[in-house]
Amino acid sequence: AGEDENNNKIINYIKEMTGYDVTWIIAPRDNGREAMNMIMASGNPPDVLYTGDKNIFADYTNQGLLEPVDSFIDATTNIKTVVPASTWKAVELNGEHFAVPVPQNQFSSSGVVVRQDLLEKLGNPPMETLDDYVAFLEMVLEQKLGGEDTVPYVAYNKSMGVFELAYGLNEAYKPENGKLVSTWISDNARQMLEFSADLFARKLVDPEFAVNTGTIANEKMTNGRGALYTTGWTTVKELNDSLKDRDVGFKYAVIKPPMGIDGKPTYFNLNSPVRVYFLFPAGAKTQEAVMFLDRCISDDIRLVISYGWEGEHYNIESDGTIVQTDEAENIRYRIYYNMWDTENDFLNRVKLKGFSDGYFPMSEYCKYDVTLNYAPPIAELTEYTSALTDLRDEYFLKIITGAWTIDKFDEFVSKWKASGGEQVLEAVNAWYDTFK
C-alpha cells in the first residue's frame, strides 16, 4: 500500500546500496517524446534521461542540449569495461561521446510466421524461395485453406515485410562499391513494387493493407485469419496464447525467410548496437548521475533489480538456470532492470515469460548489421528523414495497391532527391568515409 516508482522495496534497496536518493519521473506511454521535450524546455531539466529512441538522442545532441560524458567515464568501475568500442562509436560526435550507451542484449528482432496447420495440409511444401512463398499464398487462396476469410499474407504499416527483405530493402542506405546508396530509389525497389503490386492485384495480400496498423494486423492473426505474417518475436507468444485460449487446434510457427532475388540467403536486421541511451542535459549533475548508473550495474544490485531476492523470488538450479517463484509476481516496479540488462538476464526472462518460441527461432535469421546503426547523430538525417519516409510511403503504397502504375516510380525518385535525399546521401557518405 502506498507504493509508487519512488517508494517500493526495490527502489529503496537501490537507494540504500548506492547512497543516491534518486527521484524517478516516468514518461507517459503515449506522447512520451512530447513529455521529454517539455521537461527539457522547462529550464529545470532532470540530471539524466533514459530513452531507447535514437531520434531523441540525435535531436538533443544536434541542438547542443547534452553534456559529453568522456571526463566521467574513467572514474567508473563497470561502464568503462562493459561497453564495447563499437557501441561507444554510435554516440560519438566530433570526438566526444554524448550518452552512456547500454549495449544491445537482444539479438532477435523480426521474422516470418506461418499457420503451421496450413503448411501441413499441403504436405509441408518447401519454403525456400520467393516462388515457393508465392505458391503457398496461391494455394491458400485457391483452396480456401483455413476458410473463406483467410488472408494469404497480412501486410501492415505500409510495409511488405519479408518481401522487401528479399529485394534487399532491409536498410535505407546500404553499402555498395565503397559508398552508401539509397535502396528506396534503387532498381530493386522498382522490382519489389512490381512484384508486390502483382500479389495485391491477385488478392494474395490483405486487401486492407493500406489501412492495416500493427494492432489491426495482430487482431487478424490472433483470430486465425492470416496464413503468413512478418512480425516481431514477442508477437509469436501473443498469437499462440490467443489461439490456445480459443482451442482452435493450430498455432503459428517461425519459418526461414526466402532467398533473395540475388540467390543468396536473406536475414532480418540485427538490433542497434545501442539498446538504450542515458542522456545527461547540460548543466545537470552528470558526474553523480554517471556514478549512480555505474553502481547499479554491479551484480549485487543488478540481480535484485532483475529477479528480486534469492530464496524468496527466485532460486538458482544446479545448471545455473534461474527459476522464479510464485512470489516473484508480487514484486512491483521491476521496470528498473531496464537501466542495464545483461544478455544472460534478458534470455532468462525470455524463457521465464514464455517467449522462447518466437525469440530463439527468429534469432537464427536475424544477422544483418545495419550500417547506420553505428552512425552518430547526422543533422541531415534528422532534418529530412520524416519527409522522405512520408514520400516513400505515399508512392509505394499507391503503386502496390494499384492506385498508380509503376511509371510513377521515376517521379518518386526525382521528388526524393529534391526533397532532401541528395543532402542526406552526401551527409551519410561523409560519415561513412570515416567509418568503413
VOGU-3710 file (C-alpha; in Angstrom, 3 decimals, decimal comma):
1> agedennnki> 0,000/0,000/0,000  1,218/3,481/-0,809  3,925/2,229/-3,171  4,942/4,072/-6,316  8,011/4,341/-8,537  9,826/6,299/-5,824  8,769/4,213/-2,837  8,903/0,441/-3,102  11,091/-2,436/-1,984  13,413/-2,406/-4,987
11> inyikemtgy> 13,958/1,339/-5,294  14,536/1,617/-1,553  17,184/-1,093/-1,860  18,808/0,825/-4,728  18,915/3,975/-2,583  20,456/2,068/0,312  23,129/0,373/-1,793  24,122/3,352/-3,965  23,801/6,161/-1,449  21,867/8,214/-4,013
21> dvtwiiaprd> 18,302/9,360/-3,408  17,014/9,495/-6,975  13,582/10,799/-7,913  12,099/8,965/-10,888  9,748/10,548/-13,414  8,075/8,021/-15,708  7,100/9,462/-19,080  3,568/8,617/-20,239  3,232/5,670/-22,601  1,568/7,937/-25,143
31> ngreamnmim> 3,307/11,181/-26,100  6,456/10,301/-24,176  8,546/12,319/-26,619  6,442/15,427/-26,010  6,806/14,960/-22,254  10,593/14,797/-22,596  10,649/17,893/-24,791  8,584/19,820/-22,257  10,811/18,927/-19,334  13,926/19,792/-21,355
41> asgnppdvly> 12,421/23,180/-22,207  11,327/23,881/-18,634  14,637/25,404/-17,559  14,959/22,695/-14,912  15,869/19,505/-16,798  16,491/16,229/-14,971  20,012/15,011/-14,268  19,624/12,066/-16,616  17,218/10,989/-19,347  16,647/7,398/-20,367
51> tgdknifady> 15,397/6,579/-23,875  15,564/3,868/-26,487  14,795/6,365/-29,254  17,845/7,282/-31,316  15,937/10,214/-32,802  15,619/11,814/-29,362  19,337/11,332/-28,804  20,129/12,791/-32,237  17,826/15,787/-31,813  19,122/16,755/-28,379
61> tnqgllepvd> 22,741/16,286/-29,448  22,330/18,387/-32,586  20,623/21,099/-30,519  23,552/21,211/-28,089  21,383/20,211/-25,130  23,566/17,366/-23,848  26,839/17,223/-21,948  29,636/14,914/-23,150  30,420/12,133/-20,681  34,057/11,410/-21,544
71> sfidattnik> 35,570/13,111/-18,492  33,447/10,999/-16,135  33,914/7,503/-17,581  37,477/6,829/-16,396  36,297/7,003/-12,784  33,699/4,268/-13,325  34,201/0,639/-12,410  31,689/-1,077/-14,678  30,726/1,224/-17,530  34,241/1,560/-18,900
81> tvvpastwka> 34,633/-2,220/-19,082  31,230/-3,435/-20,311  30,561/-1,004/-23,180  32,405/-2,127/-26,346  34,105/0,329/-28,683  31,540/-0,237/-31,454  28,754/0,819/-29,089  30,618/3,958/-27,997  31,108/4,803/-31,678  27,343/5,133/-32,126
91> velngehfav> 27,163/8,019/-29,611  30,270/9,878/-30,779  30,201/13,325/-32,348  33,350/15,278/-33,180  35,420/13,012/-30,968  33,179/13,333/-27,892  30,509/10,984/-26,539  27,120/12,445/-25,686  25,497/9,472/-23,966  26,255/6,395/-21,950
101> pvpqnqfsss> 25,059/3,693/-24,348  23,709/0,444/-22,976  24,974/-2,391/-25,208  22,391/-4,384/-27,107  21,370/-7,625/-25,406  18,608/-8,714/-27,785  19,781/-10,498/-30,901  16,409/-11,367/-32,333  14,215/-8,779/-33,989  11,721/-9,881/-36,639
111> gvvvrqdlle> 10,786/-12,928/-38,626  8,180/-14,744/-40,680  5,394/-16,745/-39,067  3,033/-19,137/-40,803  -0,061/-21,054/-39,811  1,531/-24,425/-39,253  -1,627/-26,415/-39,960  -1,923/-24,943/-43,453  1,609/-25,990/-44,339  0,845/-29,469/-43,025
121> klgnppmetl> -2,358/-29,700/-45,092  -0,240/-29,000/-48,164  2,279/-31,687/-47,237  4,874/-29,252/-45,867  6,000/-27,849/-49,231  9,409/-26,165/-49,450  9,515/-22,518/-48,354  12,958/-21,636/-49,649  12,457/-19,152/-52,492  10,140/-16,308/-53,433
131> ddyvaflemv> 8,452/-18,678/-55,872  7,827/-21,120/-53,004  6,303/-18,354/-50,912  4,054/-17,196/-53,747  2,986/-20,773/-54,492  1,974/-21,193/-50,841  -0,079/-17,980/-50,910  -1,752/-19,090/-54,140  -2,732/-22,461/-52,673  -4,121/-20,829/-49,525
141> leqklggedt> -6,322/-18,591/-51,677  -7,364/-21,114/-54,327  -8,089/-23,963/-51,925  -9,637/-21,646/-49,320  -7,381/-23,186/-46,716  -8,416/-22,016/-43,291  -11,790/-20,790/-44,513  -13,359/-18,251/-46,827  -11,988/-15,225/-44,982  -8,388/-16,415/-44,585
151> vpyvaynksm> -5,904/-13,785/-45,773  -2,853/-15,297/-47,530  -0,406/-12,551/-46,485  -1,203/-9,933/-43,847  0,781/-6,756/-44,565  0,596/-3,614/-42,440  2,189/-0,273/-41,578  2,797/0,457/-45,275  5,424/-2,296/-45,435  5,564/-5,542/-47,387
161> gvfelaygln> 7,789/-7,026/-44,693  9,633/-10,155/-45,767  9,126/-9,376/-49,456  11,032/-6,108/-49,089  13,748/-8,149/-47,397  14,018/-10,461/-50,409  14,647/-7,442/-52,633  17,408/-6,095/-50,402  15,431/-3,210/-48,926  16,110/-4,036/-45,281
171> eaykpengkl> 18,055/-0,815/-44,746  17,514/2,606/-46,259  21,189/3,306/-47,019  23,253/0,289/-47,981  26,991/-0,065/-48,735  27,655/-0,637/-52,410  31,018/-0,288/-54,152  32,549/1,661/-51,294  29,725/4,139/-50,705  26,229/4,277/-49,247
181> vstwisdnar> 23,353/4,266/-51,721  19,635/4,691/-51,132  17,771/1,420/-51,519  14,462/3,284/-51,793  15,345/4,717/-55,210  17,124/1,601/-56,490  16,114/-0,725/-59,293  15,497/-3,348/-56,601  12,828/-1,071/-55,138  11,171/-0,784/-58,540
191> qmlefsadlf> 11,178/-4,575/-58,900  9,783/-5,033/-55,385  6,922/-2,660/-56,171  6,057/-4,511/-59,383  6,182/-7,847/-57,558  4,059/-6,582/-54,652  1,511/-4,892/-56,925  1,027/-8,217/-58,681  0,464/-10,010/-55,356  -2,030/-7,362/-54,296
201> arklvdpefa> -3,920/-7,464/-57,600  -4,269/-11,245/-57,272  -5,616/-10,934/-53,697  -2,605/-12,696/-52,220  -2,051/-9,683/-49,941  -4,624/-8,405/-47,475  -6,936/-6,039/-49,401  -6,955/-3,822/-46,282  -3,164/-3,433/-46,427  -3,426/0,343/-46,903
211> vntgtianek> -5,183/0,850/-43,566  -3,728/-2,006/-41,541  -1,837/-0,925/-38,444  0,186/-3,331/-36,353  -2,707/-3,588/-33,904  -5,258/-4,373/-36,616  -2,928/-6,913/-38,226  -2,330/-8,633/-34,887  -6,079/-8,886/-34,326  -6,481/-10,637/-37,670
221> mtngrgalyt> -3,693/-13,028/-36,812  -4,961/-13,785/-33,305  -8,315/-14,611/-34,894  -6,511/-17,138/-37,086  -7,354/-15,277/-40,300  -3,796/-14,789/-41,546  -1,724/-17,503/-43,202  1,614/-15,660/-43,408  2,899/-12,675/-41,471  6,061/-10,666/-40,819
231> tgwttvkeln> 6,301/-9,658/-37,186  8,493/-9,292/-34,113  9,480/-12,129/-31,811  7,257/-11,022/-28,918  4,154/-11,351/-31,095  4,504/-15,120/-31,509  3,561/-15,729/-27,876  0,652/-13,297/-28,115  -0,701/-15,041/-31,207  -0,340/-18,570/-29,911
241> dslkdrdvgf> -1,705/-17,733/-26,454  -4,822/-16,327/-28,107  -5,251/-19,387/-30,312  -4,730/-21,706/-27,344  -7,397/-19,879/-25,338  -9,808/-20,370/-28,227  -8,828/-24,048/-28,615  -8,670/-23,858/-32,408  -6,180/-26,694/-32,769  -3,426/-24,884/-34,629
251> kyavikppmg> -0,626/-22,411/-33,966  1,838/-20,142/-35,718  5,444/-21,185/-36,286  8,557/-19,282/-37,344  9,992/-20,171/-40,758  13,086/-19,178/-42,685  12,824/-16,089/-44,922  13,099/-16,760/-48,663  16,275/-16,488/-50,676  16,875/-13,028/-52,071
261> idgkptyfnl> 16,494/-12,165/-55,739  20,294/-12,375/-55,937  20,109/-16,063/-54,988  21,687/-15,504/-51,573  20,171/-16,167/-48,121  18,337/-13,216/-46,607  18,425/-12,119/-42,996  16,370/-9,757/-40,921  18,137/-6,854/-39,283  20,051/-7,096/-36,071
271> nspvrvyflf> 19,003/-4,575/-33,481  21,054/-1,432/-32,995  24,304/-1,905/-31,018  22,773/0,551/-28,532  19,772/-0,801/-26,648  19,073/2,426/-24,773  20,720/5,800/-24,240  21,401/7,564/-20,958  21,484/11,276/-21,767  22,831/13,996/-19,493
281> pagaktqeav> 21,430/17,508/-20,025  23,981/20,309/-19,998  24,295/21,817/-16,534  22,921/18,757/-14,749  24,668/16,671/-12,085  26,328/14,488/-14,686  29,142/13,142/-12,527  26,754/11,963/-9,808  24,332/10,525/-12,368  27,087/8,553/-14,111
291> mfldrcisdd> 28,385/7,158/-10,823  24,857/6,177/-9,762  24,370/4,309/-13,024  27,768/2,640/-12,704  26,924/1,359/-9,225  23,569/-0,039/-10,388  25,358/-2,287/-12,882  27,126/-4,168/-10,073  25,897/-7,729/-9,595  24,570/-7,192/-6,071
301> irlvisygwe> 22,132/-4,542/-7,310  21,532/-5,802/-10,851  20,358/-9,243/-9,708  17,850/-7,749/-7,274  16,579/-5,379/-9,946  16,193/-8,259/-12,403  14,804/-11,007/-10,181  14,213/-9,860/-6,615  15,782/-11,729/-3,705  17,133/-15,265/-3,992
311> gehyniesdg> 15,157/-17,777/-1,975  12,125/-15,517/-1,901  11,523/-14,511/-5,504  13,780/-16,917/-7,383  16,025/-19,940/-6,992  19,114/-20,952/-8,936  19,214/-24,543/-10,150  22,390/-26,632/-10,333  22,928/-25,760/-14,002  22,703/-22,038/-13,235
321> tivqtdeaen> 19,156/-21,599/-14,531  17,156/-19,015/-12,607  13,629/-20,140/-11,770  11,097/-17,670/-10,422  8,840/-18,472/-7,502  5,166/-17,535/-7,325  6,154/-14,698/-5,012  8,075/-13,041/-7,867  4,819/-11,775/-9,329  4,250/-9,723/-6,188
331> iryriyynmw> 7,306/-7,521/-6,712  6,266/-4,197/-8,139  8,330/-1,800/-10,241  10,659/-4,335/-11,766  10,947/-1,731/-14,550  14,323/-0,780/-13,103  16,020/-3,667/-14,882  15,737/-1,525/-17,997  18,562/0,576/-16,602  21,135/-2,025/-17,512
341> dtendflnrv> 20,337/-5,525/-18,619  22,817/-8,274/-19,490  22,230/-10,766/-22,277  22,029/-13,658/-19,808  19,472/-11,866/-17,650  17,424/-10,995/-20,709  17,494/-14,565/-22,048  16,453/-15,856/-18,636  13,380/-13,640/-18,760  12,612/-14,732/-22,326
351> klkgfsdgyf> 12,433/-18,309/-21,062  10,671/-17,499/-17,794  7,987/-15,445/-19,526  7,328/-17,983/-22,279  8,734/-16,092/-25,282  11,135/-18,833/-26,411  9,021/-19,964/-29,395  9,453/-16,559/-31,004  12,808/-15,297/-29,810  15,101/-18,244/-30,437
361> pmseyckydv> 13,860/-19,396/-33,881  13,858/-15,809/-35,179  17,358/-15,176/-33,837  18,678/-17,704/-36,380  17,519/-15,406/-39,181  18,467/-12,023/-37,686  22,038/-11,466/-38,827  22,016/-8,347/-40,995  24,015/-5,495/-39,477  22,539/-2,110/-40,448
371> tlnyappiae> 25,352/0,303/-41,285  23,735/3,485/-39,999  23,142/1,880/-36,606  26,791/2,756/-35,943  26,465/6,360/-37,059  26,381/9,276/-34,622  23,653/11,920/-34,944  23,688/13,236/-38,523  21,856/16,545/-38,825  20,611/15,940/-42,364
381> lteytsaltd> 19,104/12,590/-41,389  17,284/14,239/-38,517  16,051/17,062/-40,732  14,862/15,153/-43,796  14,076/11,548/-42,823  10,474/12,138/-41,759  9,531/13,903/-45,006  11,400/11,367/-47,139  9,682/8,489/-45,345  6,262/10,060/-45,882
391> lrdeyflkii> 7,081/10,485/-49,566  8,175/6,865/-49,892  5,099/5,602/-48,064  2,764/7,583/-50,314  4,279/6,381/-53,584  4,974/2,801/-52,530  1,502/2,300/-51,075  -0,307/3,715/-54,092  1,796/1,718/-56,549  1,334/-1,541/-54,622
401> tgawtidkfd> -2,426/-1,099/-54,263  -2,854/-0,211/-57,935  -3,869/3,420/-57,493  -0,786/4,374/-59,512  1,211/2,447/-62,097  4,889/1,628/-61,771  5,597/4,512/-64,173  5,221/6,796/-61,143  8,428/5,374/-59,677  10,643/7,714/-61,721
411> efvskwkasg> 8,647/10,668/-60,423  9,180/9,401/-56,882  12,945/9,186/-57,414  13,078/12,769/-58,667  10,990/14,055/-55,767  13,038/12,065/-53,257  16,264/13,643/-54,482  14,744/17,135/-54,493  13,196/16,754/-51,021  16,463/16,333/-49,151
421> geqvleavna> 17,544/12,920/-50,379  20,636/14,251/-52,124  21,694/16,136/-48,986  21,200/13,029/-46,860  23,267/10,883/-49,227  26,093/13,412/-49,138  25,999/13,592/-45,333  25,826/9,853/-44,654  28,666/9,224/-47,089  30,797/11,875/-45,402
431> wydtfk> 30,366/9,871/-42,198  30,810/6,521/-43,963  34,186/7,620/-45,338  35,405/7,821/-41,728  33,813/4,515/-40,730  34,450/1,940/-43,454
//
